[in-house]
Amino acid sequence: MSALDSTAHFYALLQFRGRTAAWPAAAAAAAALEAGKSKIKGSAGLVSSEASLPGLQMAAFLRYLHVVLCVQASLKYLIEFCYTVAQKYLFEGKHEDAVPAALHSLRFRVNLYGLSSVELVPAYLLLAEASLGLGRIVQAEEYLFQAQWTVLKSTDCSNATHSLLHRNLGLLYIAKKNYEEARYHLANDIYFASCAFGTEDIRTSGGYFHLANIFYDLKKLDLADTLYTKVSEIWHAYLNNHYQVLSQAHTQQVDLLGKLFENDTGLDEAQEAEAIRILTSILNIRESTSDKAPQKTIFVLKILVMLYYLMMNSSKAQEYGMRALSLAKEQQLDVHEQSAIQELLSLISTEDRHIT
């Protein structure tokens, strides 16, 4: 795909997602970058030819500084925006669609940080993951080699970046069926993510999830079950915290300005897509053995109820809530469990009536 085709494709994706308003910023940033380069040359000429006029020199320098700061702010916004879009597509399994956004994130990073900066690593990893999803293992290895080499040369690489690198290396070796190497890298992913965010953080849970998948494929079901439970508990703790705040405020349906409280997961779009993918994957596994451990299935269903409720998708929240209630009744679980699910459904129904 040429740079022009890539740009046109990405613009189309933005338009489809209702984000066309953000695209002019890309053109503005590119124009500002060129203007900044011209300003550097102009300022240098002014300084050399008008050395006796410090006031003009200072004015030119301040204009140049203003342009540089504007360019940096625009590029940083675009880097994060493109990165989030690419991540979201990857979590949704839309690997082809993720490529243009990842390429733009890489290009903007090069413009801002240079060709050898460790800041390029997250974009390389996005491209590697997209390549893996498309079955292009050799291409994925090339991106990962570039990312790994950049990290090795860096003296200030963060624990978060180390975590991402090892997670993607783990995914590569899973694709190659080399589970021993995959486990090594995922263990390192969990270690670095724990150093960066803590062992019980949702950003660490991805490493546990992929490691659980390996054990599940190897038929080591007890180990897989333990890790799936840990991932579920991490997401439950996070989402329940947000849910409880809304639940407590529910008796006061309007704030001082008379507006409805807005539900919020505290996550960006990519993290919400990741949560959906992880939790629905675990649910599918739990449902295959729901006759043996129905509480574990209901636990994941309740987490999905909270997630969709906080995402303001009441129809999905009700769907999972009804499935949880039906399973609880079918398995004749205690009344407390059933009433807790009923409470969730009641809150969703009430909120839905206020919105409509």
NORSUL-V372713 format. One record per residue. RES is the residue in one letter. SS is DSSP state (a for helix, b for strand, c for the rest). Layout:
BEGIN
<<RES/SS> <RES/SS>>
END
This chain:
BEGIN
<<M/c> <S/c> <A/a> <L/a> <D/a> <S/a> <T/a> <A/a> <H/a> <F/a> <Y/a> <A/a> <L/a> <L/a> <Q/a> <F/a> <R/c> <G/c> <R/c> <T/a> <A/a> <A/a> <W/a> <P/a> <A/a> <A/a> <A/a> <A/a> <A/a> <A/a> <A/a> <A/a> <L/a> <E/a> <A/a> <G/a> <K/a> <S/a> <K/a> <I/a> <K/a> <G/a> <S/a> <A/a> <G/a> <L/a> <V/a> <S/a> <S/a> <E/c> <A/c> <S/c> <L/c> <P/a> <G/a> <L/a> <Q/a> <M/a> <A/a> <A/a> <F/a> <L/a> <R/a> <Y/a> <L/a> <H/a> <V/a> <V/a> <L/a> <C/a> <V/a> <Q/a> <A/a> <S/a> <L/a> <K/a> <Y/a> <L/a> <I/a> <E/a> <F/a> <C/a> <Y/a> <T/a> <V/a> <A/a> <Q/a> <K/a> <Y/a> <L/a> <F/a> <E/c> <G/c> <K/c> <H/a> <E/a> <D/a> <A/a> <V/a> <P/a> <A/a> <A/a> <L/a> <H/a> <S/a> <L/a> <R/a> <F/a> <R/a> <V/a> <N/a> <L/a> <Y/a> <G/c> <L/c> <S/c> <S/c> <V/a> <E/a> <L/a> <V/a> <P/a> <A/a> <Y/a> <L/a> <L/a> <L/a> <A/a> <E/a> <A/a> <S/a> <L/a> <G/a> <L/c> <G/c> <R/c> <I/a> <V/a> <Q/a> <A/a> <E/a> <E/a> <Y/a> <L/a> <F/a> <Q/a> <A/a> <Q/a> <W/a> <T/a> <V/a> <L/a> <K/a> <S/c> <T/c> <D/c> <C/c> <S/c> <N/a> <A/a> <T/a> <H/a> <S/a> <L/a> <L/a> <H/a> <R/a> <N/a> <L/a> <G/a> <L/a> <L/a> <Y/a> <I/a> <A/a> <K/c> <K/c> <N/c> <Y/a> <E/a> <E/a> <A/a> <R/a> <Y/a> <H/a> <L/a> <A/a> <N/a> <D/a> <I/a> <Y/a> <F/a> <A/a> <S/a> <C/a> <A/a> <F/a> <G/c> <T/c> <E/c> <D/c> <I/a> <R/a> <T/a> <S/a> <G/a> <G/a> <Y/a> <F/a> <H/a> <L/a> <A/a> <N/a> <I/a> <F/a> <Y/a> <D/a> <L/c> <K/c> <K/c> <L/a> <D/a> <L/a> <A/a> <D/a> <T/a> <L/a> <Y/a> <T/a> <K/a> <V/a> <S/a> <E/a> <I/a> <W/a> <H/a> <A/a> <Y/a> <L/a> <N/a> <N/a> <H/a> <Y/a> <Q/a> <V/a> <L/a> <S/a> <Q/a> <A/a> <H/c> <T/c> <Q/c> <Q/c> <V/b> <D/c> <L/c> <L/c> <G/c> <K/c> <L/b> <F/c> <E/c> <N/c> <D/c> <T/c> <G/c> <L/c> <D/c> <E/a> <A/a> <Q/a> <E/a> <A/a> <E/a> <A/a> <I/a> <R/a> <I/a> <L/a> <T/a> <S/a> <I/a> <L/a> <N/a> <I/a> <R/a> <E/a> <S/c> <T/c> <S/c> <D/c> <K/c> <A/c> <P/a> <Q/a> <K/a> <T/a> <I/a> <F/a> <V/a> <L/a> <K/a> <I/a> <L/a> <V/a> <M/a> <L/a> <Y/a> <Y/a> <L/a> <M/c> <M/c> <N/c> <S/a> <S/a> <K/a> <A/a> <Q/a> <E/a> <Y/a> <G/a> <M/a> <R/a> <A/a> <L/a> <S/a> <L/a> <A/a> <K/a> <E/a> <Q/c> <Q/c> <L/c> <D/c> <V/a> <H/a> <E/a> <Q/a> <S/a> <A/a> <I/a> <Q/a> <E/a> <L/a> <L/a> <S/a> <L/a> <I/a> <S/a> <T/a> <E/a> <D/a> <R/a> <H/a> <I/a> <T/c>>
END
